Amino acid sequence: MIDNEDIVLRVNNVTKWFNAYGSPGERFVRLFLPNRDESHRFYALRNVSFEIKRGTALGLLGRNGAGKSTLMQIIANTLAPSVGCVETVGRISPLLELGTGFNPEYTGIENVRLNAAILGLSKEEIAEKERLIAEFADIGEFLNRPIKTYSSGMFARLAFAVAIHVEP
């Protein structure tokens, strides 16, 4: 629990690794016989710690594969750290991987409701914002059709409209 009122984000000793396997067969075997050998691990992050105070902006710069997106996913709670913890105050509304969780069989409006709920909005908040999201996405009658029929641009507009109407 964050005890300082000025701090809104604390990343404490976060490490994230992914197990690297030589073959699909090895992956299958490791389901039943875990290997404690750390040589099979790919470390995306190691021992990352920092605090962000209210009103502060932060930019992440680095080469491809440096762990920027991995760190953002951990902060947004869409990926768990292997070690360490993240503490936040308030709601986080990530723009990473827009549309994650959208079901292609559901209509646009059904996905709006589902995704807004996943992002932490109450039923009342969703009801208040549906019209604004629909107007911003500007996809007309497609809002009432399954998103599997959308163009990639329409999908992105709807996902972005949901994300920006969540007050982080």
CNS distance restraints for C-alpha pairs under 8 A (distance, minus, plus):
assign (resid   1 and name CA) (resid  87 and name CA) 6.66 0.50 0.50
assign (resid   2 and name CA) (resid   7 and name CA) 7.08 0.50 0.50
assign (resid   2 and name CA) (resid   8 and name CA) 7.65 0.50 0.50
assign (resid   2 and name CA) (resid  10 and name CA) 7.59 0.50 0.50
assign (resid   2 and name CA) (resid  87 and name CA) 6.66 0.50 0.50
assign (resid   2 and name CA) (resid  88 and name CA) 7.40 0.50 0.50
assign (resid   2 and name CA) (resid  89 and name CA) 7.55 0.50 0.50
assign (resid   6 and name CA) (resid  53 and name CA) 5.17 0.50 0.50
assign (resid   6 and name CA) (resid  54 and name CA) 5.44 0.50 0.50
assign (resid   7 and name CA) (resid  51 and name CA) 6.62 0.50 0.50
assign (resid   7 and name CA) (resid  52 and name CA) 5.67 0.50 0.50
assign (resid   7 and name CA) (resid  53 and name CA) 4.18 0.50 0.50
assign (resid   7 and name CA) (resid  54 and name CA) 5.91 0.50 0.50
assign (resid   7 and name CA) (resid  89 and name CA) 7.91 0.50 0.50
assign (resid   8 and name CA) (resid  51 and name CA) 7.70 0.50 0.50
assign (resid   8 and name CA) (resid  52 and name CA) 5.96 0.50 0.50
assign (resid   8 and name CA) (resid  53 and name CA) 5.59 0.50 0.50
assign (resid   8 and name CA) (resid  54 and name CA) 5.69 0.50 0.50
assign (resid   8 and name CA) (resid  87 and name CA) 7.93 0.50 0.50
assign (resid   8 and name CA) (resid  88 and name CA) 5.49 0.50 0.50
assign (resid   8 and name CA) (resid  89 and name CA) 4.84 0.50 0.50
assign (resid   8 and name CA) (resid  90 and name CA) 7.58 0.50 0.50
assign (resid   9 and name CA) (resid  51 and name CA) 5.60 0.50 0.50
assign (resid   9 and name CA) (resid  52 and name CA) 5.09 0.50 0.50
assign (resid   9 and name CA) (resid  53 and name CA) 7.06 0.50 0.50
assign (resid   9 and name CA) (resid  86 and name CA) 7.34 0.50 0.50
assign (resid   9 and name CA) (resid  87 and name CA) 5.76 0.50 0.50
assign (resid   9 and name CA) (resid  88 and name CA) 4.56 0.50 0.50
assign (resid   9 and name CA) (resid  89 and name CA) 6.54 0.50 0.50
assign (resid  10 and name CA) (resid  49 and name CA) 7.48 0.50 0.50
assign (resid  10 and name CA) (resid  50 and name CA) 5.96 0.50 0.50
assign (resid  10 and name CA) (resid  51 and name CA) 4.44 0.50 0.50
assign (resid  10 and name CA) (resid  52 and name CA) 6.52 0.50 0.50
assign (resid  10 and name CA) (resid  86 and name CA) 5.70 0.50 0.50
assign (resid  10 and name CA) (resid  87 and name CA) 5.09 0.50 0.50
assign (resid  10 and name CA) (resid  88 and name CA) 6.47 0.50 0.50
assign (resid  11 and name CA) (resid  48 and name CA) 6.92 0.50 0.50
assign (resid  11 and name CA) (resid  49 and name CA) 4.91 0.50 0.50
assign (resid  11 and name CA) (resid  50 and name CA) 5.26 0.50 0.50
assign (resid  11 and name CA) (resid  51 and name CA) 6.28 0.50 0.50
assign (resid  11 and name CA) (resid  75 and name CA) 7.90 0.50 0.50
assign (resid  11 and name CA) (resid  84 and name CA) 7.85 0.50 0.50
assign (resid  11 and name CA) (resid  85 and name CA) 6.19 0.50 0.50
assign (resid  11 and name CA) (resid  86 and name CA) 4.58 0.50 0.50
assign (resid  11 and name CA) (resid  87 and name CA) 6.55 0.50 0.50
assign (resid  12 and name CA) (resid  47 and name CA) 7.76 0.50 0.50
assign (resid  12 and name CA) (resid  48 and name CA) 6.63 0.50 0.50
assign (resid  12 and name CA) (resid  49 and name CA) 4.57 0.50 0.50
assign (resid  12 and name CA) (resid  50 and name CA) 6.69 0.50 0.50
assign (resid  12 and name CA) (resid  84 and name CA) 5.67 0.50 0.50
assign (resid  12 and name CA) (resid  85 and name CA) 5.38 0.50 0.50
assign (resid  12 and name CA) (resid  86 and name CA) 6.17 0.50 0.50
assign (resid  13 and name CA) (resid  46 and name CA) 7.67 0.50 0.50
assign (resid  13 and name CA) (resid  47 and name CA) 4.34 0.50 0.50
assign (resid  13 and name CA) (resid  48 and name CA) 5.00 0.50 0.50
assign (resid  13 and name CA) (resid  49 and name CA) 5.03 0.50 0.50
assign (resid  13 and name CA) (resid  83 and name CA) 7.16 0.50 0.50
assign (resid  13 and name CA) (resid  84 and name CA) 4.82 0.50 0.50
assign (resid  13 and name CA) (resid  85 and name CA) 6.91 0.50 0.50
assign (resid  14 and name CA) (resid  45 and name CA) 7.06 0.50 0.50
assign (resid  14 and name CA) (resid  46 and name CA) 6.47 0.50 0.50
assign (resid  14 and name CA) (resid  47 and name CA) 4.98 0.50 0.50
assign (resid  14 and name CA) (resid  48 and name CA) 4.87 0.50 0.50
assign (resid  14 and name CA) (resid  49 and name CA) 6.53 0.50 0.50
assign (resid  14 and name CA) (resid  81 and name CA) 6.22 0.50 0.50
assign (resid  14 and name CA) (resid  82 and name CA) 7.49 0.50 0.50
assign (resid  14 and name CA) (resid  83 and name CA) 5.56 0.50 0.50
assign (resid  14 and name CA) (resid  84 and name CA) 4.22 0.50 0.50
assign (resid  14 and name CA) (resid  85 and name CA) 6.03 0.50 0.50
assign (resid  14 and name CA) (resid  86 and name CA) 7.66 0.50 0.50
assign (resid  15 and name CA) (resid  43 and name CA) 7.57 0.50 0.50
assign (resid  15 and name CA) (resid  44 and name CA) 7.60 0.50 0.50
assign (resid  15 and name CA) (resid  45 and name CA) 4.91 0.50 0.50
assign (resid  15 and name CA) (resid  46 and name CA) 4.35 0.50 0.50
assign (resid  15 and name CA) (resid  47 and name CA) 5.14 0.50 0.50
assign (resid  15 and name CA) (resid  48 and name CA) 6.59 0.50 0.50
assign (resid  15 and name CA) (resid  81 and name CA) 6.01 0.50 0.50
assign (resid  15 and name CA) (resid  82 and name CA) 5.70 0.50 0.50
assign (resid  15 and name CA) (resid  83 and name CA) 5.02 0.50 0.50
assign (resid  15 and name CA) (resid  84 and name CA) 6.32 0.50 0.50
assign (resid  16 and name CA) (resid  43 and name CA) 5.97 0.50 0.50
assign (resid  16 and name CA) (resid  44 and name CA) 5.61 0.50 0.50
assign (resid  16 and name CA) (resid  45 and name CA) 5.03 0.50 0.50
assign (resid  16 and name CA) (resid  46 and name CA) 6.64 0.50 0.50
assign (resid  16 and name CA) (resid  81 and name CA) 5.10 0.50 0.50
assign (resid  16 and name CA) (resid  82 and name CA) 4.74 0.50 0.50
assign (resid  16 and name CA) (resid  83 and name CA) 6.63 0.50 0.50
assign (resid  17 and name CA) (resid  41 and name CA) 6.01 0.50 0.50
assign (resid  17 and name CA) (resid  42 and name CA) 5.34 0.50 0.50
assign (resid  17 and name CA) (resid  43 and name CA) 4.23 0.50 0.50
assign (resid  17 and name CA) (resid  44 and name CA) 5.67 0.50 0.50
assign (resid  17 and name CA) (resid  45 and name CA) 6.96 0.50 0.50
assign (resid  17 and name CA) (resid  82 and name CA) 6.29 0.50 0.50
assign (resid  18 and name CA) (resid  41 and name CA) 5.61 0.50 0.50
assign (resid  18 and name CA) (resid  42 and name CA) 5.14 0.50 0.50
assign (resid  18 and name CA) (resid  43 and name CA) 6.46 0.50 0.50
assign (resid  18 and name CA) (resid  44 and name CA) 7.50 0.50 0.50
assign (resid  19 and name CA) (resid  40 and name CA) 5.69 0.50 0.50
assign (resid  19 and name CA) (resid  41 and name CA) 4.51 0.50 0.50
assign (resid  19 and name CA) (resid  42 and name CA) 6.08 0.50 0.50
assign (resid  20 and name CA) (resid  40 and name CA) 5.16 0.50 0.50
assign (resid  20 and name CA) (resid  41 and name CA) 5.65 0.50 0.50
assign (resid  20 and name CA) (resid  42 and name CA) 6.34 0.50 0.50
assign (resid  21 and name CA) (resid  26 and name CA) 6.11 0.50 0.50
assign (resid  21 and name CA) (resid  27 and name CA) 5.84 0.50 0.50
assign (resid  21 and name CA) (resid  40 and name CA) 6.74 0.50 0.50
assign (resid  22 and name CA) (resid  26 and name CA) 6.42 0.50 0.50
assign (resid  22 and name CA) (resid  27 and name CA) 7.90 0.50 0.50
assign (resid  23 and name CA) (resid  27 and name CA) 6.54 0.50 0.50
assign (resid  24 and name CA) (resid  28 and name CA) 6.30 0.50 0.50
assign (resid  25 and name CA) (resid  29 and name CA) 6.25 0.50 0.50
assign (resid  26 and name CA) (resid  30 and name CA) 6.15 0.50 0.50
assign (resid  27 and name CA) (resid  31 and name CA) 6.63 0.50 0.50
assign (resid  28 and name CA) (resid  32 and name CA) 7.41 0.50 0.50
assign (resid  29 and name CA) (resid  33 and name CA) 5.97 0.50 0.50
assign (resid  29 and name CA) (resid  34 and name CA) 7.92 0.50 0.50
assign (resid  30 and name CA) (resid  34 and name CA) 4.73 0.50 0.50
assign (resid  30 and name CA) (resid  35 and name CA) 6.46 0.50 0.50
assign (resid  44 and name CA) (resid  65 and name CA) 7.35 0.50 0.50
assign (resid  44 and name CA) (resid  66 and name CA) 6.85 0.50 0.50
assign (resid  44 and name CA) (resid  67 and name CA) 5.16 0.50 0.50
assign (resid  44 and name CA) (resid  70 and name CA) 7.06 0.50 0.50
assign (resid  45 and name CA) (resid  66 and name CA) 7.81 0.50 0.50
assign (resid  45 and name CA) (resid  67 and name CA) 5.86 0.50 0.50
assign (resid  45 and name CA) (resid  70 and name CA) 7.74 0.50 0.50
assign (resid  45 and name CA) (resid  71 and name CA) 7.51 0.50 0.50
assign (resid  47 and name CA) (resid  84 and name CA) 7.82 0.50 0.50
assign (resid  52 and name CA) (resid  56 and name CA) 6.44 0.50 0.50
assign (resid  60 and name CA) (resid  68 and name CA) 6.51 0.50 0.50
assign (resid  61 and name CA) (resid  68 and name CA) 7.48 0.50 0.50
assign (resid  62 and name CA) (resid  66 and name CA) 5.82 0.50 0.50
assign (resid  62 and name CA) (resid  68 and name CA) 7.17 0.50 0.50
assign (resid  67 and name CA) (resid  71 and name CA) 6.04 0.50 0.50
assign (resid  68 and name CA) (resid  72 and name CA) 6.33 0.50 0.50
assign (resid  69 and name CA) (resid  73 and name CA) 6.06 0.50 0.50
assign (resid  69 and name CA) (resid  96 and name CA) 7.89 0.50 0.50
assign (resid  70 and name CA) (resid  74 and name CA) 6.26 0.50 0.50
assign (resid  70 and name CA) (resid  79 and name CA) 7.64 0.50 0.50
assign (resid  71 and name CA) (resid  75 and name CA) 6.21 0.50 0.50
assign (resid  72 and name CA) (resid  76 and name CA) 6.06 0.50 0.50
assign (resid  72 and name CA) (resid  96 and name CA) 7.74 0.50 0.50
assign (resid  73 and name CA) (resid  77 and name CA) 6.04 0.50 0.50
assign (resid  73 and name CA) (resid  78 and name CA) 5.22 0.50 0.50
assign (resid  73 and name CA) (resid  79 and name CA) 5.35 0.50 0.50
assign (resid  73 and name CA) (resid  96 and name CA) 7.35 0.50 0.50
assign (resid  74 and name CA) (resid  78 and name CA) 6.04 0.50 0.50
assign (resid  74 and name CA) (resid  79 and name CA) 4.78 0.50 0.50
assign (resid  74 and name CA) (resid  80 and name CA) 5.64 0.50 0.50
assign (resid  74 and name CA) (resid  81 and name CA) 6.29 0.50 0.50
assign (resid  74 and name CA) (resid  86 and name CA) 7.63 0.50 0.50
assign (resid  75 and name CA) (resid  86 and name CA) 6.39 0.50 0.50
assign (resid  76 and name CA) (resid  92 and name CA) 6.09 0.50 0.50
assign (resid  76 and name CA) (resid  93 and name CA) 7.25 0.50 0.50
assign (resid  76 and name CA) (resid  94 and name CA) 6.02 0.50 0.50
assign (resid  81 and name CA) (resid  85 and name CA) 6.98 0.50 0.50
assign (resid  90 and name CA) (resid 168 and name CA) 6.96 0.50 0.50
assign (resid  91 and name CA) (resid 120 and name CA) 7.58 0.50 0.50
assign (resid  91 and name CA) (resid 167 and name CA) 7.48 0.50 0.50
assign (resid  91 and name CA) (resid 168 and name CA) 4.86 0.50 0.50
assign (resid  92 and name CA) (resid 119 and name CA) 7.95 0.50 0.50
assign (resid  92 and name CA) (resid 168 and name CA) 5.07 0.50 0.50
assign (resid  93 and name CA) (resid 119 and name CA) 6.78 0.50 0.50
assign (resid  93 and name CA) (resid 163 and name CA) 6.39 0.50 0.50
assign (resid  93 and name CA) (resid 164 and name CA) 7.85 0.50 0.50
assign (resid  93 and name CA) (resid 166 and name CA) 6.41 0.50 0.50
assign (resid  93 and name CA) (resid 167 and name CA) 7.33 0.50 0.50
assign (resid  93 and name CA) (resid 168 and name CA) 5.26 0.50 0.50
assign (resid  94 and name CA) (resid 163 and name CA) 7.08 0.50 0.50
assign (resid  95 and name CA) (resid 160 and name CA) 7.44 0.50 0.50
assign (resid  95 and name CA) (resid 163 and name CA) 6.39 0.50 0.50
assign (resid  98 and name CA) (resid 156 and name CA) 7.01 0.50 0.50
assign (resid  98 and name CA) (resid 159 and name CA) 5.45 0.50 0.50
assign (resid  98 and name CA) (resid 160 and name CA) 6.44 0.50 0.50
assign (resid  98 and name CA) (resid 163 and name CA) 7.56 0.50 0.50
assign (resid  99 and name CA) (resid 115 and name CA) 7.92 0.50 0.50
assign (resid  99 and name CA) (resid 155 and name CA) 7.55 0.50 0.50
assign (resid  99 and name CA) (resid 156 and name CA) 7.27 0.50 0.50
assign (resid  99 and name CA) (resid 159 and name CA) 4.83 0.50 0.50
assign (resid  99 and name CA) (resid 160 and name CA) 7.79 0.50 0.50
assign (resid 101 and name CA) (resid 115 and name CA) 6.73 0.50 0.50
assign (resid 102 and name CA) (resid 106 and name CA) 7.88 0.50 0.50
assign (resid 102 and name CA) (resid 111 and name CA) 5.64 0.50 0.50
assign (resid 102 and name CA) (resid 114 and name CA) 7.82 0.50 0.50
assign (resid 102 and name CA) (resid 115 and name CA) 6.84 0.50 0.50
assign (resid 103 and name CA) (resid 111 and name CA) 6.65 0.50 0.50
assign (resid 103 and name CA) (resid 147 and name CA) 7.56 0.50 0.50
assign (resid 104 and name CA) (resid 146 and name CA) 6.21 0.50 0.50
assign (resid 104 and name CA) (resid 147 and name CA) 5.04 0.50 0.50
assign (resid 104 and name CA) (resid 148 and name CA) 4.64 0.50 0.50
assign (resid 105 and name CA) (resid 146 and name CA) 5.31 0.50 0.50
assign (resid 105 and name CA) (resid 147 and name CA) 6.62 0.50 0.50
assign (resid 105 and name CA) (resid 148 and name CA) 6.38 0.50 0.50
assign (resid 106 and name CA) (resid 110 and name CA) 5.79 0.50 0.50
assign (resid 106 and name CA) (resid 111 and name CA) 6.14 0.50 0.50
assign (resid 106 and name CA) (resid 145 and name CA) 7.65 0.50 0.50
assign (resid 106 and name CA) (resid 146 and name CA) 4.98 0.50 0.50
assign (resid 106 and name CA) (resid 147 and name CA) 6.46 0.50 0.50
assign (resid 107 and name CA) (resid 111 and name CA) 6.21 0.50 0.50
assign (resid 107 and name CA) (resid 143 and name CA) 6.39 0.50 0.50
assign (resid 107 and name CA) (resid 144 and name CA) 5.28 0.50 0.50
assign (resid 107 and name CA) (resid 145 and name CA) 4.68 0.50 0.50
assign (resid 107 and name CA) (resid 146 and name CA) 3.87 0.50 0.50
assign (resid 107 and name CA) (resid 147 and name CA) 5.63 0.50 0.50
assign (resid 108 and name CA) (resid 112 and name CA) 6.12 0.50 0.50
assign (resid 108 and name CA) (resid 142 and name CA) 7.07 0.50 0.50
assign (resid 108 and name CA) (resid 143 and name CA) 4.47 0.50 0.50
assign (resid 108 and name CA) (resid 144 and name CA) 5.84 0.50 0.50
assign (resid 108 and name CA) (resid 145 and name CA) 6.30 0.50 0.50
assign (resid 108 and name CA) (resid 146 and name CA) 6.24 0.50 0.50
assign (resid 108 and name CA) (resid 147 and name CA) 5.72 0.50 0.50
assign (resid 108 and name CA) (resid 158 and name CA) 7.50 0.50 0.50
assign (resid 109 and name CA) (resid 113 and name CA) 6.29 0.50 0.50
assign (resid 109 and name CA) (resid 130 and name CA) 7.91 0.50 0.50
assign (resid 109 and name CA) (resid 143 and name CA) 5.61 0.50 0.50
assign (resid 109 and name CA) (resid 144 and name CA) 6.23 0.50 0.50
assign (resid 110 and name CA) (resid 114 and name CA) 6.19 0.50 0.50
assign (resid 111 and name CA) (resid 115 and name CA) 5.79 0.50 0.50
assign (resid 112 and name CA) (resid 116 and name CA) 5.90 0.50 0.50
assign (resid 112 and name CA) (resid 130 and name CA) 7.50 0.50 0.50
assign (resid 112 and name CA) (resid 158 and name CA) 7.83 0.50 0.50
assign (resid 112 and name CA) (resid 159 and name CA) 7.96 0.50 0.50
assign (resid 112 and name CA) (resid 162 and name CA) 6.45 0.50 0.50
assign (resid 113 and name CA) (resid 117 and name CA) 6.16 0.50 0.50
assign (resid 113 and name CA) (resid 126 and name CA) 6.48 0.50 0.50
assign (resid 113 and name CA) (resid 130 and name CA) 7.85 0.50 0.50
assign (resid 114 and name CA) (resid 118 and name CA) 6.27 0.50 0.50
assign (resid 115 and name CA) (resid 119 and name CA) 6.19 0.50 0.50
assign (resid 115 and name CA) (resid 162 and name CA) 7.47 0.50 0.50
assign (resid 116 and name CA) (resid 120 and name CA) 6.47 0.50 0.50
assign (resid 116 and name CA) (resid 121 and name CA) 5.59 0.50 0.50
assign (resid 116 and name CA) (resid 126 and name CA) 6.51 0.50 0.50
assign (resid 116 and name CA) (resid 162 and name CA) 6.68 0.50 0.50
assign (resid 116 and name CA) (resid 166 and name CA) 7.47 0.50 0.50
assign (resid 117 and name CA) (resid 121 and name CA) 5.00 0.50 0.50
assign (resid 117 and name CA) (resid 122 and name CA) 6.48 0.50 0.50
assign (resid 117 and name CA) (resid 123 and name CA) 7.46 0.50 0.50
assign (resid 117 and name CA) (resid 126 and name CA) 7.49 0.50 0.50
assign (resid 119 and name CA) (resid 166 and name CA) 7.50 0.50 0.50
assign (resid 121 and name CA) (resid 125 and name CA) 5.70 0.50 0.50
assign (resid 121 and name CA) (resid 126 and name CA) 6.12 0.50 0.50
assign (resid 121 and name CA) (resid 166 and name CA) 7.47 0.50 0.50
assign (resid 122 and name CA) (resid 126 and name CA) 6.19 0.50 0.50
assign (resid 123 and name CA) (resid 127 and name CA) 6.15 0.50 0.50
assign (resid 124 and name CA) (resid 128 and name CA) 6.28 0.50 0.50
assign (resid 125 and name CA) (resid 129 and name CA) 6.24 0.50 0.50
assign (resid 126 and name CA) (resid 130 and name CA) 5.91 0.50 0.50
assign (resid 127 and name CA) (resid 131 and name CA) 7.95 0.50 0.50
assign (resid 128 and name CA) (resid 132 and name CA) 7.98 0.50 0.50
assign (resid 129 and name CA) (resid 133 and name CA) 6.07 0.50 0.50
assign (resid 129 and name CA) (resid 165 and name CA) 7.04 0.50 0.50
assign (resid 130 and name CA) (resid 134 and name CA) 6.09 0.50 0.50
assign (resid 131 and name CA) (resid 135 and name CA) 6.09 0.50 0.50
assign (resid 132 and name CA) (resid 136 and name CA) 6.10 0.50 0.50
assign (resid 132 and name CA) (resid 165 and name CA) 7.83 0.50 0.50
assign (resid 133 and name CA) (resid 137 and name CA) 6.06 0.50 0.50
assign (resid 133 and name CA) (resid 158 and name CA) 7.54 0.50 0.50
assign (resid 133 and name CA) (resid 161 and name CA) 5.28 0.50 0.50
assign (resid 133 and name CA) (resid 162 and name CA) 6.00 0.50 0.50
assign (resid 133 and name CA) (resid 165 and name CA) 6.79 0.50 0.50
assign (resid 134 and name CA) (resid 138 and name CA) 6.11 0.50 0.50
assign (resid 134 and name CA) (resid 139 and name CA) 7.45 0.50 0.50
assign (resid 134 and name CA) (resid 140 and name CA) 7.92 0.50 0.50
assign (resid 134 and name CA) (resid 143 and name CA) 7.39 0.50 0.50
assign (resid 134 and name CA) (resid 158 and name CA) 7.70 0.50 0.50
assign (resid 134 and name CA) (resid 161 and name CA) 7.68 0.50 0.50
assign (resid 136 and name CA) (resid 157 and name CA) 7.97 0.50 0.50
assign (resid 136 and name CA) (resid 161 and name CA) 5.97 0.50 0.50
assign (resid 137 and name CA) (resid 154 and name CA) 7.63 0.50 0.50
assign (resid 137 and name CA) (resid 157 and name CA) 5.06 0.50 0.50
assign (resid 137 and name CA) (resid 158 and name CA) 4.98 0.50 0.50
assign (resid 137 and name CA) (resid 160 and name CA) 7.79 0.50 0.50
assign (resid 137 and name CA) (resid 161 and name CA) 5.56 0.50 0.50
assign (resid 138 and name CA) (resid 157 and name CA) 7.86 0.50 0.50
assign (resid 139 and name CA) (resid 143 and name CA) 6.29 0.50 0.50
assign (resid 139 and name CA) (resid 154 and name CA) 6.49 0.50 0.50
assign (resid 139 and name CA) (resid 158 and name CA) 7.86 0.50 0.50
assign (resid 141 and name CA) (resid 145 and name CA) 7.24 0.50 0.50
assign (resid 142 and name CA) (resid 146 and name CA) 7.74 0.50 0.50
assign (resid 142 and name CA) (resid 147 and name CA) 7.88 0.50 0.50
assign (resid 142 and name CA) (resid 150 and name CA) 7.42 0.50 0.50
assign (resid 145 and name CA) (resid 149 and name CA) 7.18 0.50 0.50
assign (resid 146 and name CA) (resid 150 and name CA) 7.61 0.50 0.50
assign (resid 147 and name CA) (resid 155 and name CA) 6.99 0.50 0.50
assign (resid 150 and name CA) (resid 154 and name CA) 5.73 0.50 0.50
assign (resid 150 and name CA) (resid 155 and name CA) 5.97 0.50 0.50
assign (resid 151 and name CA) (resid 155 and name CA) 6.29 0.50 0.50
assign (resid 152 and name CA) (resid 156 and name CA) 6.15 0.50 0.50
assign (resid 153 and name CA) (resid 157 and name CA) 6.13 0.50 0.50
assign (resid 154 and name CA) (resid 158 and name CA) 6.25 0.50 0.50
assign (resid 155 and name CA) (resid 159 and name CA) 6.18 0.50 0.50
assign (resid 156 and name CA) (resid 160 and name CA) 5.92 0.50 0.50
assign (resid 157 and name CA) (resid 161 and name CA) 5.99 0.50 0.50
assign (resid 158 and name CA) (resid 162 and name CA) 6.35 0.50 0.50
assign (resid 159 and name CA) (resid 163 and name CA) 6.31 0.50 0.50
assign (resid 160 and name CA) (resid 164 and name CA) 6.16 0.50 0.50
assign (resid 161 and name CA) (resid 165 and name CA) 6.30 0.50 0.50
assign (resid 162 and name CA) (resid 166 and name CA) 6.76 0.50 0.50
